[in-house]
């Protein structure tokens, strides 16, 4: 048998009284409900009593809420609290868009935003209404229809559906740059005595532009985006996805710069800096923050049909310091996703005194070593937080590849003679292990006009496991050859050195090999050649060197000095 509290019995008594009032033609009671469609003079049969009860008892209510800000500059900076963002099940996954992660009601909200601002390109100030039939049900625990009160705690899941849809839309559609802040209305009904409420409609209200006169930039934005795509199309070395993504990355770096004023100024006055607008509208001089770099990357990838996602979280400049940041994941033809951070690549590196664009954060994986011996996943922590106040919503980002993208064509029968000479050690502190690489100056080398890079790959053998040592291998140290060690008419010799090896790792095996990248003159494709792999430990090389120098019949002063240093190093092995 069901039991009822006094409050529940009182509610049911009120409903019954309302029905009797209708049956008796009590007009004064009926008119107390403005939303009632049943008049006192209507004839009500016993079969209609349930309908009449529902129509009279329901209360139509509206709650208006201001959405939190989706600008990354206003995101909560407290790391370690990401456990509250748990909307999605572990099985949720990114499938071409953040829309794919939404439920059916959220997708309906998303689609209305898309139709209004991407398809129809409406200005701000529009009221965008979404009707639900059937309505969205929610459990009533704290609300009180009898006293015309609604409690946010009952509608929390509905609010999260609104914010989930909006967040997915903003992350999928940076082309709707003129809108940002909004409020929303939830129109719902409550029935005294019922444990279930019903959301009939939700209205989005975009009350202000993202920055002054943003909507008026739309025509210039379209023209600028088209011009940028045309420039990239003509500048890329070939039509491959890799060449296109690289051309997009380089175009942004050549035409953009970081807007430090936006970090400290009003997010309304500098709102353009949090969009891709400055790259495409000349009056903003290409100056934006990380959100602008990332959104420009996504929009330009969209122009070429390349899957690209916005990703946000913390950018860590050290193990203990960092702040809100945005970057991209790009899907390559192998089906995997790779990271691109144009913001952190912006600036020049110098090779032999010549400025060159950086590609440190270009198509890298989670374990790629990028800066200060740190892995990409240590510098970029994608916690899924996308708005300035806590909700249950969390982005599920595309799965990032472990290794960098291997975009080179490997020559199995190389035209260029690249050889690993062997390993030696650095005797002066900080100690290190050195691999010597030799390039023959032969007909194969002469036939190649463009050699953008060559160097040495080094990795601890245990880290490599059964993987092949290649340029995209996780945790590999890629040491570019900035200087030639020696050269003559027949060959170049250069070295790659791993230094600062702790004494506890002197016995650890290390693998090294040379690499050389060249560009095919006919196709514009980048080819890579590897030399053979050599595996040695610091102690192992020291022992070989000690034996060689000790066998010299009459060593000179320099040779005796080397023998002494080698003996000191090997004594460390004996003391372990």
VEXGU-951716 format. One line per field, with one value per residue (C-alpha): x negated, z negated, y negated; residue number from 1; residue in one letter. Coordinates in steps of 0.02 Angstrom, whole numbers, plus 50000, padded with zeros to 5 digits. Example, Ala and Ser with C-alpha at 12.3 -4.5 7.8 and 13.67 -1.06 7.14 Angstrom:
BEGIN
u	c(49385, 49316)
w	c(49610, 49643)
v	c(50225, 50053)
pos	c(1, 2)
code	c(A, S)
END
This chain:
BEGIN
u	c(50000, 49936, 49912, 49919, 49851, 49970, 49905, 49941, 50117, 50150, 50095, 50209, 50352, 50324, 50333, 50494, 50567, 50521, 50615, 50770, 50762, 50771, 50913, 51012, 50977, 50871, 50805, 50710, 50596, 50570, 50514, 50374, 50276, 50233, 50175, 50338, 50433, 50585, 50728, 50852, 50998, 50916, 51004, 50884, 50919, 50843, 50724, 50658, 50623, 50439, 50409, 50491, 50390, 50225, 50273, 50321, 50182, 50033, 49931, 49837, 49672, 49517, 49341, 49213, 49028, 48868, 48747, 48567, 48435, 48356, 48203, 48047, 47979, 48119, 48105, 48082, 47895, 47905, 47824, 47863, 48050, 48085, 48171, 48331, 48339, 48414, 48562, 48512, 48491, 48317, 48380, 48417, 48305, 48274, 48344, 48311, 48384, 48426, 48608, 48586, 48565, 48734, 48897, 49052, 49120, 48949, 48929, 49095, 49034, 48868, 48953, 49060, 48903, 48818, 48965, 48979, 48796, 48705, 48840, 48945, 48807, 48925, 48859, 48856, 49015, 49115, 49226, 49196, 49338, 49336, 49500, 49501, 49641, 49639, 49575, 49416, 49465, 49374, 49393, 49475, 49400, 49374, 49496, 49670, 49806, 49935, 49835, 49774, 49592, 49464, 49296, 49136, 49088, 49234, 49186, 48999, 48995, 49095, 48973, 48830, 48913, 48922, 48740, 48682, 48765, 48696, 48519, 48518, 48583, 48451, 48311, 48374, 48419, 48291, 48360, 48504, 48379, 48499, 48597, 48538, 48630, 48811, 48952, 49083, 49262, 49331, 49520, 49595, 49749, 49771, 49921, 49962, 49938, 49837, 49657, 49623, 49608, 49609, 49498, 49599, 49474, 49305, 49262, 49084, 49062, 48899, 48900, 48731, 48600, 48432, 48349, 48405, 48475, 48429, 48572, 48515, 48351, 48442, 48415, 48231, 48209, 48280, 48168, 48014, 48045, 48064, 47904, 47807, 47867, 47814, 47641, 47619, 47677, 47542, 47402, 47410, 47277, 47406, 47589, 47562, 47649, 47481, 47422, 47588, 47588, 47409, 47450, 47597, 47486, 47352, 47477, 47542, 47366, 47316, 47472, 47513, 47438, 47487, 47600, 47532, 47647, 47798, 47737, 47754, 47892, 48081, 48141, 48275, 48161, 48034, 48160, 48099, 47933, 48024, 48086, 48003, 48058, 47888, 47809, 47942, 47995, 47849, 47894, 47849, 47673, 47672, 47659, 47749, 47724, 47717, 47904, 47880, 47734, 47831, 47994, 47900, 47818, 47986, 48072, 47932, 47930, 48118, 48086, 47987, 48100, 47974, 48042, 47981, 48043, 48021, 47947, 47933, 47857, 47698, 47539, 47398, 47239, 47162, 47213, 47296, 47351, 47468, 47639, 47792, 47741, 47814, 47736, 47789, 47799, 47791, 47840, 47717, 47747, 47688, 47845, 47750, 47759, 47604, 47580, 47539, 47505, 47478, 47473, 47321, 47238, 47254, 47079, 46919, 46778, 46611, 46515, 46342, 46398, 46552, 46725, 46841, 47019, 47038, 47125, 47094, 47280, 47330, 47420, 47347, 47409, 47437, 47262, 47169, 47028, 47060, 46971, 46857, 46858, 47044, 47175, 47319, 47444, 47348, 47359, 47540, 47667, 47839, 47955, 48113, 48164, 48244, 48335, 48308, 48418, 48427, 48556, 48571, 48517, 48346, 48280, 48223, 48079, 48019, 47894, 47718, 47588, 47444, 47312, 47287, 47353, 47229, 47260, 47099, 47079, 46946, 46818, 46780, 46646, 46576, 46500, 46394, 46261, 46292, 46188, 46175, 45990, 46010, 46017, 45894, 45908, 45894, 45759, 45786, 45933, 46076, 46038, 46123, 46128, 46094, 46146, 46049, 46141, 46066, 46143, 46054, 46032, 46076, 46191, 46345, 46316, 46278, 46443, 46542, 46558, 46658, 46605, 46705, 46642, 46526, 46471, 46465, 46600, 46559, 46663, 46637, 46653, 46776, 46892, 46888, 46940, 46978, 47016, 46905, 46804, 46884, 46914, 47090, 47048, 47117, 46987, 46854, 46727, 46711, 46549, 46532, 46356, 46325, 46139, 46030, 45896, 45780, 45785, 45677, 45706, 45787, 45893, 45973, 45962, 46075, 46116, 46266, 46231, 46341, 46273, 46314, 46323, 46341, 46212, 46353, 46382, 46200, 46238, 46399, 46395, 46433, 46476, 46431, 46443, 46434, 46576, 46582, 46734, 46737, 46872, 46911, 46891, 47028, 47165, 47120, 47137, 47020, 46916, 46818, 46663, 46601, 46430, 46404, 46438, 46295, 46326, 46199, 46193, 46087, 45985, 45971, 45897, 45781, 45715, 45682, 45595, 45490, 45431, 45386, 45289, 45205, 45133, 45038, 44852, 44793, 44945, 44916, 44975, 45148, 45173, 45117, 45244, 45383, 45330, 45338, 45513, 45573, 45502, 45596, 45758, 45733, 45691, 45870, 45929, 45825, 45894, 46077)
w	c(50000, 50044, 49901, 49920, 49817, 49750, 49882, 50023, 49956, 49941, 50122, 50182, 50082, 50170, 50340, 50294, 50234, 50400, 50495, 50387, 50412, 50600, 50590, 50483, 50599, 50473, 50587, 50453, 50422, 50605, 50652, 50524, 50654, 50796, 50905, 50884, 51045, 50960, 50924, 50779, 50898, 50991, 50969, 50891, 50898, 50780, 50919, 50934, 50749, 50765, 50910, 50820, 50664, 50762, 50857, 50700, 50586, 50702, 50669, 50815, 50755, 50829, 50760, 50840, 50819, 50876, 50956, 50893, 51007, 51134, 51160, 51109, 51022, 50896, 50869, 50693, 50664, 50522, 50580, 50485, 50481, 50650, 50564, 50562, 50752, 50775, 50890, 51015, 50990, 51020, 51184, 51255, 51401, 51526, 51696, 51815, 51701, 51520, 51574, 51591, 51401, 51362, 51321, 51429, 51336, 51334, 51521, 51550, 51454, 51548, 51717, 51684, 51643, 51799, 51910, 51837, 51837, 51965, 52096, 52079, 51998, 51888, 51786, 51596, 51507, 51579, 51469, 51526, 51465, 51458, 51426, 51355, 51399, 51304, 51165, 51064, 50899, 50738, 50561, 50437, 50263, 50208, 50317, 50253, 50381, 50248, 50197, 50372, 50335, 50437, 50373, 50478, 50403, 50491, 50658, 50645, 50777, 50896, 50871, 50908, 51071, 51125, 51081, 51160, 51324, 51320, 51278, 51418, 51539, 51491, 51507, 51673, 51755, 51729, 51888, 51780, 51705, 51670, 51531, 51362, 51203, 51185, 51065, 51081, 51025, 50973, 50993, 50893, 50802, 50626, 50557, 50370, 50302, 50452, 50440, 50622, 50707, 50894, 50995, 51145, 51226, 51206, 51274, 51309, 51291, 51360, 51284, 51340, 51474, 51438, 51463, 51530, 51709, 51726, 51844, 51962, 51987, 52068, 52250, 52224, 52127, 52271, 52398, 52288, 52257, 52444, 52482, 52349, 52418, 52593, 52532, 52441, 52594, 52701, 52571, 52518, 52589, 52648, 52621, 52484, 52316, 52231, 52351, 52331, 52141, 52139, 52258, 52147, 51992, 52078, 52148, 51973, 51904, 52045, 52029, 51844, 51680, 51499, 51425, 51250, 51223, 51235, 51084, 50972, 51059, 51063, 51139, 51226, 51300, 51348, 51387, 51567, 51501, 51440, 51616, 51784, 51848, 51835, 51962, 52092, 52056, 52086, 51960, 51816, 51883, 51854, 51665, 51558, 51413, 51411, 51446, 51604, 51664, 51634, 51712, 51865, 51881, 51874, 51997, 52125, 52106, 52135, 52300, 52359, 52286, 52151, 51982, 51848, 51669, 51541, 51379, 51215, 51044, 50958, 51047, 50925, 50944, 50805, 50691, 50570, 50671, 50817, 50863, 50977, 51154, 51320, 51461, 51599, 51639, 51826, 51903, 52034, 52173, 52059, 51956, 51802, 51717, 51692, 51594, 51669, 51561, 51675, 51527, 51449, 51619, 51656, 51665, 51758, 51733, 51814, 51919, 51966, 51932, 52044, 51965, 51989, 51933, 51785, 51798, 51621, 51588, 51762, 51781, 51620, 51506, 51319, 51284, 51411, 51325, 51367, 51251, 51100, 51111, 51074, 51164, 51252, 51129, 50986, 51067, 51124, 51000, 51081, 50931, 51033, 50942, 51065, 50965, 50818, 50689, 50640, 50724, 50758, 50938, 50999, 51175, 51236, 51350, 51497, 51445, 51467, 51548, 51438, 51568, 51691, 51868, 51983, 52141, 52230, 52373, 52314, 52447, 52434, 52566, 52525, 52659, 52524, 52426, 52239, 52115, 51925, 51882, 51703, 51526, 51418, 51251, 51193, 51060, 50995, 50880, 50910, 50972, 51127, 51264, 51443, 51606, 51763, 51929, 52103, 52267, 52428, 52553, 52700, 52852, 52745, 52634, 52783, 52866, 52719, 52715, 52554, 52390, 52254, 52107, 52047, 51876, 51750, 51662, 51486, 51363, 51211, 51272, 51135, 51186, 51367, 51330, 51491, 51589, 51731, 51699, 51813, 51813, 51742, 51611, 51439, 51321, 51457, 51444, 51616, 51619, 51774, 51844, 51827, 51862, 51969, 51864, 52013, 52203, 52353, 52539, 52509, 52352, 52212, 52032, 51892, 51717, 51603, 51416, 51269, 51116, 50931, 50912, 50725, 50653, 50614, 50803, 50855, 50881, 50979, 51164, 51283, 51467, 51599, 51787, 51915, 52019, 52170, 52248, 52429, 52546, 52710, 52845, 52954, 52826, 52684, 52563, 52414, 52407, 52260, 52253, 52098, 52061, 51966, 51778, 51653, 51471, 51333, 51150, 51077, 50976, 51128, 51237, 51095, 51079, 51267, 51268, 51115, 51198, 51358, 51273, 51149, 51294, 51362, 51335, 51291, 51258, 51263, 51129, 51205, 51222, 51042, 50986, 51079, 51002, 50830, 50856, 50926, 50774, 50658, 50751, 50744, 50558, 50535, 50612, 50490, 50341, 50386)
v	c(50000, 49826, 49703, 49514, 49371, 49239, 49118, 49242, 49279, 49092, 49068, 49208, 49131, 48966, 49052, 49138, 48973, 48894, 49029, 49009, 48821, 48844, 48967, 48843, 48697, 48603, 48466, 48371, 48521, 48564, 48388, 48398, 48498, 48383, 48527, 48626, 48662, 48741, 48620, 48646, 48668, 48814, 48980, 49102, 49288, 49413, 49466, 49287, 49263, 49319, 49198, 49054, 49089, 49081, 48923, 48828, 48889, 48857, 48699, 48619, 48548, 48466, 48463, 48349, 48387, 48302, 48423, 48426, 48353, 48469, 48359, 48452, 48296, 48311, 48498, 48562, 48579, 48703, 48862, 49020, 48985, 49064, 49211, 49110, 49114, 49287, 49269, 49403, 49589, 49660, 49732, 49559, 49514, 49376, 49419, 49275, 49140, 49104, 49111, 49300, 49311, 49232, 49320, 49296, 49144, 49061, 49093, 49006, 48853, 48859, 48870, 48717, 48617, 48683, 48640, 48465, 48412, 48520, 48550, 48391, 48286, 48188, 48041, 48037, 47983, 48127, 48234, 48412, 48525, 48715, 48807, 48983, 49103, 49216, 49104, 49135, 49214, 49176, 49241, 49121, 49125, 48945, 48845, 48797, 48768, 48726, 48572, 48530, 48570, 48665, 48722, 48725, 48892, 48977, 48899, 48926, 49063, 48954, 48810, 48928, 48981, 48799, 48765, 48929, 48884, 48707, 48764, 48893, 48760, 48631, 48759, 48828, 48662, 48522, 48443, 48375, 48253, 48107, 48194, 48251, 48204, 48255, 48287, 48421, 48448, 48617, 48625, 48767, 48829, 48894, 48988, 48986, 49160, 49223, 49282, 49237, 49068, 49035, 48917, 48857, 48738, 48655, 48483, 48420, 48232, 48159, 47986, 47918, 47940, 48021, 47851, 47680, 47688, 47872, 47911, 47774, 47869, 48016, 47965, 47924, 48087, 48189, 48103, 48122, 48306, 48338, 48241, 48338, 48505, 48451, 48401, 48567, 48663, 48583, 48589, 48772, 48886, 49014, 49057, 49186, 49163, 49143, 49008, 48917, 48921, 48862, 48719, 48669, 48673, 48569, 48445, 48409, 48387, 48270, 48162, 48162, 48104, 48121, 47986, 47958, 47807, 47922, 48020, 47868, 47771, 47786, 47949, 47846, 47714, 47847, 47982, 47991, 48061, 48217, 48253, 48285, 48115, 48025, 48144, 48106, 47925, 47809, 47674, 47791, 47821, 48009, 47987, 48115, 48235, 48425, 48442, 48339, 48445, 48605, 48545, 48482, 48653, 48741, 48624, 48641, 48831, 48827, 48738, 48889, 49023, 49073, 49127, 49009, 48987, 48849, 48916, 48821, 48845, 48786, 48736, 48775, 48673, 48778, 48920, 48799, 48646, 48617, 48553, 48576, 48618, 48676, 48776, 48898, 49083, 49123, 49289, 49353, 49482, 49624, 49592, 49533, 49363, 49254, 49094, 48924, 48772, 48624, 48504, 48586, 48607, 48421, 48351, 48392, 48515, 48483, 48608, 48548, 48370, 48384, 48360, 48508, 48543, 48658, 48827, 48888, 48908, 48963, 49131, 49201, 49341, 49353, 49421, 49313, 49218, 49036, 48915, 48924, 49114, 49116, 49218, 49131, 49206, 49126, 48954, 48970, 49037, 49050, 49056, 49025, 48866, 48747, 48614, 48498, 48585, 48768, 48880, 49065, 49034, 49089, 49100, 49270, 49226, 49332, 49466, 49397, 49508, 49562, 49520, 49377, 49393, 49478, 49380, 49425, 49548, 49669, 49713, 49899, 49884, 49712, 49605, 49523, 49617, 49587, 49686, 49702, 49701, 49759, 49690, 49593, 49506, 49327, 49324, 49148, 49117, 49124, 49299, 49364, 49494, 49441, 49524, 49482, 49474, 49461, 49399, 49443, 49302, 49411, 49405, 49442, 49290, 49179, 49222, 49151, 48963, 48940, 49023, 48935, 49038, 49175, 49233, 49375, 49475, 49536, 49635, 49748, 49928, 49975, 49834, 49889, 50068, 50162, 50002, 49945, 49789, 49659, 49474, 49494, 49625, 49577, 49500, 49487, 49346, 49265, 49167, 49060, 49041, 48856, 48873, 48987, 49074, 49095, 49102, 49134, 49165, 49334, 49317, 49217, 49277, 49214, 49273, 49282, 49276, 49328, 49236, 49221, 49409, 49449, 49569, 49691, 49707, 49731, 49916, 49887, 49933, 49791, 49806, 49678, 49657, 49517, 49447, 49333, 49250, 49194, 49128, 49213, 49081, 49155, 49188, 49071, 49218, 49234, 49393, 49459, 49569, 49659, 49728, 49891, 49893, 49906, 49958, 49919, 49868, 49729, 49855, 49969, 49833, 49780, 49958, 49971, 49802, 49848, 50009, 49916, 49776, 49894, 49995, 49844, 49885, 49710, 49596, 49409, 49287, 49265, 49452, 49481, 49350, 49443, 49609, 49529, 49462, 49628, 49717, 49596, 49634, 49822, 49812, 49750, 49914, 50015, 49918, 49956)
pos	c(1, 2, 3, 4, 5, 6, 7, 8, 9, 10, 11, 12, 13, 14, 15, 16, 17, 18, 19, 20, 21, 22, 23, 24, 25, 26, 27, 28, 29, 30, 31, 32, 33, 34, 35, 36, 37, 38, 39, 40, 41, 42, 43, 44, 45, 46, 47, 48, 49, 50, 51, 52, 53, 54, 55, 56, 57, 58, 59, 60, 61, 62, 63, 64, 65, 66, 67, 68, 69, 70, 71, 72, 73, 74, 75, 76, 77, 78, 79, 80, 81, 82, 83, 84, 85, 86, 87, 88, 89, 90, 91, 92, 93, 94, 95, 96, 97, 98, 99, 100, 101, 102, 103, 104, 105, 106, 107, 108, 109, 110, 111, 112, 113, 114, 115, 116, 117, 118, 119, 120, 121, 122, 123, 124, 125, 126, 127, 128, 129, 130, 131, 132, 133, 134, 135, 136, 137, 138, 139, 140, 141, 142, 143, 144, 145, 146, 147, 148, 149, 150, 151, 152, 153, 154, 155, 156, 157, 158, 159, 160, 161, 162, 163, 164, 165, 166, 167, 168, 169, 170, 171, 172, 173, 174, 175, 176, 177, 178, 179, 180, 181, 182, 183, 184, 185, 186, 187, 188, 189, 190, 191, 192, 193, 194, 195, 196, 197, 198, 199, 200, 201, 202, 203, 204, 205, 206, 207, 208, 209, 210, 211, 212, 213, 214, 215, 216, 217, 218, 219, 220, 221, 222, 223, 224, 225, 226, 227, 228, 229, 230, 231, 232, 233, 234, 235, 236, 237, 238, 239, 240, 241, 242, 243, 244, 245, 246, 247, 248, 249, 250, 251, 252, 253, 254, 255, 256, 257, 258, 259, 260, 261, 262, 263, 264, 265, 266, 267, 268, 269, 270, 271, 272, 273, 274, 275, 276, 277, 278, 279, 280, 281, 282, 283, 284, 285, 286, 287, 288, 289, 290, 291, 292, 293, 294, 295, 296, 297, 298, 299, 300, 301, 302, 303, 304, 305, 306, 307, 308, 309, 310, 311, 312, 313, 314, 315, 316, 317, 318, 319, 320, 321, 322, 323, 324, 325, 326, 327, 328, 329, 330, 331, 332, 333, 334, 335, 336, 337, 338, 339, 340, 341, 342, 343, 344, 345, 346, 347, 348, 349, 350, 351, 352, 353, 354, 355, 356, 357, 358, 359, 360, 361, 362, 363, 364, 365, 366, 367, 368, 369, 370, 371, 372, 373, 374, 375, 376, 377, 378, 379, 380, 381, 382, 383, 384, 385, 386, 387, 388, 389, 390, 391, 392, 393, 394, 395, 396, 397, 398, 399, 400, 401, 402, 403, 404, 405, 406, 407, 408, 409, 410, 411, 412, 413, 414, 415, 416, 417, 418, 419, 420, 421, 422, 423, 424, 425, 426, 427, 428, 429, 430, 431, 432, 433, 434, 435, 436, 437, 438, 439, 440, 441, 442, 443, 444, 445, 446, 447, 448, 449, 450, 451, 452, 453, 454, 455, 456, 457, 458, 459, 460, 461, 462, 463, 464, 465, 466, 467, 468, 469, 470, 471, 472, 473, 474, 475, 476, 477, 478, 479, 480, 481, 482, 483, 484, 485, 486, 487, 488, 489, 490, 491, 492, 493, 494, 495, 496, 497, 498, 499, 500, 501, 502, 503, 504, 505, 506, 507, 508, 509, 510, 511, 512, 513, 514, 515, 516, 517, 518, 519, 520, 521, 522, 523, 524, 525, 526, 527, 528, 529, 530, 531, 532, 533, 534, 535, 536, 537, 538, 539, 540, 541, 542, 543, 544, 545, 546, 547, 548, 549, 550, 551, 552, 553, 554, 555, 556, 557, 558, 559, 560, 561, 562, 563, 564, 565, 566, 567, 568, 569, 570, 571, 572, 573, 574, 575, 576)
code	c(X, X, X, X, X, X, X, X, X, X, X, X, X, X, X, X, X, X, X, X, X, X, X, X, X, X, X, X, X, X, X, X, X, X, X, X, X, X, X, X, X, X, X, X, X, X, X, X, X, X, X, X, X, X, X, X, X, X, X, X, X, X, X, X, X, X, X, X, X, X, X, X, X, X, X, X, X, X, X, X, X, X, X, X, X, X, X, X, X, X, X, X, X, X, X, X, X, X, X, X, X, X, X, X, X, X, X, X, X, X, X, X, X, X, X, X, X, X, X, X, X, X, X, X, X, X, X, X, X, X, X, X, X, X, X, X, X, X, X, X, X, X, X, X, X, X, X, X, X, X, X, X, X, X, X, X, X, X, X, X, X, X, X, X, X, X, X, X, X, X, X, X, X, X, X, X, X, X, X, X, X, X, X, X, X, X, X, X, X, X, X, X, X, X, X, X, X, X, X, X, X, X, X, X, X, X, X, X, X, X, X, X, X, X, X, X, X, X, X, X, X, X, X, X, X, X, X, X, X, X, X, X, X, X, X, X, X, X, X, X, X, X, X, X, X, X, X, X, X, X, X, X, X, X, X, X, X, X, X, X, X, X, X, X, X, X, X, X, X, X, X, X, X, X, X, X, X, X, X, X, X, X, X, X, X, X, X, X, X, X, X, X, X, X, X, X, X, X, X, X, X, X, X, X, X, X, X, X, X, X, X, X, X, X, X, X, X, X, X, X, X, X, X, X, X, X, X, X, X, X, X, X, X, X, X, X, X, X, X, X, X, X, X, X, X, X, X, X, X, X, X, X, X, X, X, X, X, X, X, X, X, X, X, X, X, X, X, X, X, X, X, X, X, X, X, X, X, X, X, X, X, X, X, X, X, X, X, X, X, X, X, X, X, X, X, X, X, X, X, X, X, X, X, X, X, X, X, X, X, X, X, X, X, X, X, X, X, X, X, X, X, X, X, X, X, X, X, X, X, X, X, X, X, X, X, X, X, X, X, X, X, X, X, X, X, X, X, X, X, X, X, X, X, X, X, X, X, X, X, X, X, X, X, X, X, X, X, X, X, X, X, X, X, X, X, X, X, X, X, X, X, X, X, X, X, X, X, X, X, X, X, X, X, X, X, X, X, X, X, X, X, X, X, X, X, X, X, X, X, X, X, X, X, X, X, X, X, X, X, X, X, X, X, X, X, X, X, X, X, X, X, X, X, X, X, X, X, X, X, X, X, X, X, X, X, X, X, X, X, X, X, X, X, X, X, X, X, X, X, X, X, X, X, X, X, X, X, X, X, X, X, X, X, X, X, X)
END
